[in-house]
Amino acid sequence: MRFSVFLNARTMRPEEDRQLMRDLERHAVKAADQGFSAIFMPDHHFNGYMPVASDSFVFAAYLAAKLPHMHFGFSVVSVPLHHPVRFVERINILDQLTDGKLLVGIGSGTTPEEMIGFGVNYKDAGAVAEKNLELAEALWSKAMEDPAIVIDNGPHQGRVLQRIAPANYTPRHARLMPVAMKEASMRRAADNAWPAFIPAFTPPKIGGTEPFVHVKKYFDAYHDALTAAGHSDEAVTAALDWTTHTYQCVHVAESDDQAREELEVILRAYQDAIEREAEFNARAESDDANKKTDRTPNALTDDWIGTWCLYGSPETVIEHLEPYRDLGIGNILCGTTTGPLTEERLRLADQTLDLLSQKVMPALAKSPVAA
């Protein structure tokens, strides 16, 4: 089992943005030094959400220059918000800069506010994403002499005459990582021998206190499809090695009581940020084309904590993760900086890195140097 770090911190004011970027840089370097396998970044926009996430490709390239042995990933790229040409170009550049150590999570997006900022209706996001992925595959395979590729997909327009530059480093292209929730997304991952994100809930309910039930359901479906697709044993192993379960908030302390007390402090600040963001999403949902059909529970409820959090003493965290390891989850993605990144929040994040690397990972982790 691998462990990776998710740089999912927020700011609450513009004057905090620069310090957050520096703090996340230092946190990523610390994670690399302590044996974590990869750094993952979100893809989000507006509302003081996550400053580095407004172009996490750029931030990943910056970190890749400092941490050449690390893998880098995205959880997840909101495909409808990216012109397919820029999507392919940025992935190819990072694929080259990281020597193929790139994992590109793909999804159709989360909030109406982000969609309308890029001229996409929320109800159309899934269809725009599917067409963008089709166009991306065509762009990756296009040679100079091939006919032009016409792009006509909602806000994304164009006509590509030559080829995408730079070329990809990884054969065909860098690994994509669909969320194995919808049948089509699960099949996309399995048929291509790509890793997948395995969720711990089943919509329309975005939360619950039995996450392993959902994880096992989605993992078993993905695993069965992957092994039935005719791939080599090596390809199947490589896909499972990076198949990922995500915890939005991971917090480890010396005791369970301390971890729970500190977790609640973290989540209160996180929920304050969410409620501020909800005001702007409500404005975005002013028409039927941009109504959200699911609602995430309050972060201080048992449903949210049960689905999205991993916390406790090192011994408790190990006990919690052993069934996931035995199931076959290859990578645990740890949101270590969840919420507004104050000085105290960063101290708690570093505490979690220390205890994970010193006590949890030796019990559960495999070497981060594997391809």
C-alpha positions, 0 to 999 in steps of 0.5 A, a space after each residue: 500500500 502506497 501513501 500519497 499527499 493531497 494538497 487541498 488547503 484553502 485560504 480565506 483572504 487574498 493576502 493569504 494566497 502567497 503564503 499558502 503557496 509557499 507553505 504547500 511547497 514546503 509541505 510537499 518537500 517534507 512529504 517527499 523526504 518522508 517517503 510518500 509516493 506522490 503529490 496530488 493536487 485538486 483542480 478548482 476555481 474561484 471563491 478563494 477556494 484553493 489558490 494552487 488549484 486554479 492551475 495545478 498543472 503549473 504548480 505540479 511542474 514547479 514542484 516536479 523540478 524540485 522533486 524529480 523522483 516523485 510521482 504527481 497526480 490530480 484529484 481530479 481534473 474537471 474535464 469540461 473546464 479545459 479546452 481539449 488542446 490545452 488539456 493534452 498539451 499540459 499533460 504531455 509537458 508534465 508527462 515529459 518533465 516527470 519521465 512518465 510519473 504522472 497520474 491524471 484523475 478525470 471527472 466531470 466537475 463538482 460545482 455550478 459556480 465553477 462551470 458557469 465561470 467557464 461557460 459550461 452549464 452544470 447539466 451539460 458537464 457530463 456530456 462535455 467531459 465525454 466529448 472532450 475525452 474523445 477529442 483528447 484521444 484523437 489529438 494524442 494520436 494525430 500525426 502531422 499529415 492526418 486530416 484536421 481535427 475539428 473541435 465543436 463542443 460547447 464552449 470549446 471550439 477549434 480546428 487543429 491542423 498539425 500535431 500536439 507538441 510536445 509529444 507524449 513521454 508515456 506510450 499513447 499518453 500519460 495514465 488517466 485515472 477515472 472515478 470508478 463510480 459510473 459504469 462508463 468511467 469504470 470501464 474506461 479505466 479497466 479497458 485501458 489498464 489505468 488506475 481508478 479512484 474508488 469512492 466510499 459513497 453511492 449518489 445521491 447520498 454523498 456520505 455515510 458511516 459504512 464507507 468500506 461497503 461502497 469501496 468494496 462494491 466499486 473496487 470489485 467491479 473495477 477489479 473484475 473488469 480489469 482482470 477480464 480485459 485481457 491485459 498482461 499480468 504486469 499491466 494489471 499489477 501496475 493499474 492496481 498499484 495506483 488504484 486510489 482511495 481518497 480521504 479528504 481529511 487525514 489527521 493522526 495524533 498520539 492518541 485517539 482522543 487527541 486526534 478527535 479533538 484536533 480533527 473537530 477544530 480542523 473541520 469547524 474551520 473547513 465548514 466555515 469555508 464551505 458555507 462561505 462558498 455555498 453562498 456563491 454556488 447558490 447564485 450560480 444555481 439561479 436557473 434549471 441548467 445549473 441545479 445541483 442534484 446532490 448535497 454533501 453533508 455538513 463536515 461535522 456530521 457522522 456521515 461526512 466524517 465516516 466517509 471522508 475522514 481518517 483519524 486516530 492514533 497510529 495504531 487505530 489508523 493502521 487497523 482501519 486501513 488493513 481491510 483496504 490493503 487486503 482488498 487490494 487498494 494500492 494507494 491511500 490519498 491523504 488530505 493532510 492540509 484540509 481547510 484554511 491553512 493557518 499556522 496552527 493548521 500547518 503544524 497539525 498537518 506536519 504532525 500527521 506527516 510525521 506519524 504516518 511516515 514513522 508509524 503507519 507507513 512502515 506497517 502498510 506501505 510499499 516502496 515509493 520507488 516502484 514505477 
